[in-house]
């Protein structure tokens, strides 16, 4: 049964909603939010596009899940503006939207919320985690391990008998042959995911499932949240906790991590943080998950690949750098001197600029005021927030108009997490907890018309080297 909220709680939650709607008004006042015509239409394959290193600019798939308009600073999930979702929705409802394509009714949402809460109960996986030196591992590495342990405890995909089922199913890279047949390849995949559902091995326990069902996505949504919280607990020398029946996924994450029931304000702001990170286009971790899934690997391995990609410093972890930078600056009175020196030394200021956004990141528009709200009642965070606001004004004044550099999602998220007492080394795991919903949704969508990813590389090496026996080779090669 849900705990009753006080009048003060309700006032704070309403203020959160109003701050988000004000952020929306500011965003819409600064841009018309019109979509990009060249990136918002059905694709008539094959397409011609300009591709840069790292596949920059490449069109790899169609999607109805999410749209990032970097020029206008807008973010949309399934047609819904991120501002509206953060003001009105919950992470559970947003996850349902991403996975199923529509907003649930009251009954569907209640059922889904209860399912996710049950999926957070993973005692067997937590026991396995305790047998590993989690306190010595990088948290993102431990999170990826936990995902594999969930796979072993929740599915029958690791049974040896499945090897016999797969040996004749598909030859190596067969699905790419049609795409490489000139001039245009085939219209449909040679081999599609849905055609290969694994039979249950006779030795499999009845509580185990395959990994193609939507239930596996639910397992991951709830389970990765519990694993992330358990990692924090174990690293602090405590045993993992079980979820509480009256808290949301965001609230249970905070409780299972800290051992303290979050305030309604903390629970709501964490919920909004998860909504903001749920999906963000064809970024590196989403692409990694889709590539792995396209080989007909399973959703656990695909999500594990997303976690692995997110662990890289060029993708996740910038909010840690922001917090460390703000601590280095010290206070708002030192900002001008610090920024002047950083500019002179041509130092990159973390938390500003984005590969996609050439406008103010809508996620930062939301998190900024929420960080300020949390700072009002936290005297240890207030100086950091004031320093952040002062630095933002300096950077935007010097680079906003000329180079389109504004705060990104990482600039204020670290302050939000720090105000809740979350250790810096866990920040990126929160990103992963949220992004599981986007990874799963993108994988499900892509596998409806699966084609294994198979880009080409331009060979720039030599072509006619003469082989020299080892005993005749020069020592210098």
Secondary structure, 3 states (H helix, E strand, C coil): CCCCCCHHHHHHHHHHHHHHHHHHHHHHHHCCCCCCHHHCCCCCCCCCCCCCHHHCCCCCCCCCCEEEECCCCEEEECCEEHHHHHHHCCHHHHHHHHHHCCCCCHHHHHHHHHHHHHHCCCHHHHHHHHCCCHHHCCHHHHHHHHHHHHHHHHECCCCCCHHHHHCCCCCCCHHHCCCCCCCCCCCCCCCCHHHCCCCCCCCCCCCCECCCCHHHHHHHHHHHHHHHHHHHHHHCCCCCCCCCCCCCHHHHHHHHHHCCCCCHHHHHHHHHHHHHHCCCCCCHHHHHHHHHHHCCCCHHHHHHHHHHHHCCCCCCCHHHHHHHHHHHHCCHHHHHHHHHHHHHCCCCCCCECCCCCCCCCHHHHHHHHHHHHHHHCCHHHHHHHHHHHHHHHHHHHHHHHHHCCCECHHHHHHHHHHHCCCCHHHHHHHHHHHHHHHHHHHHHHHHCCCCCCCCCCCCCCCCCCCCCCHHHCCCCC
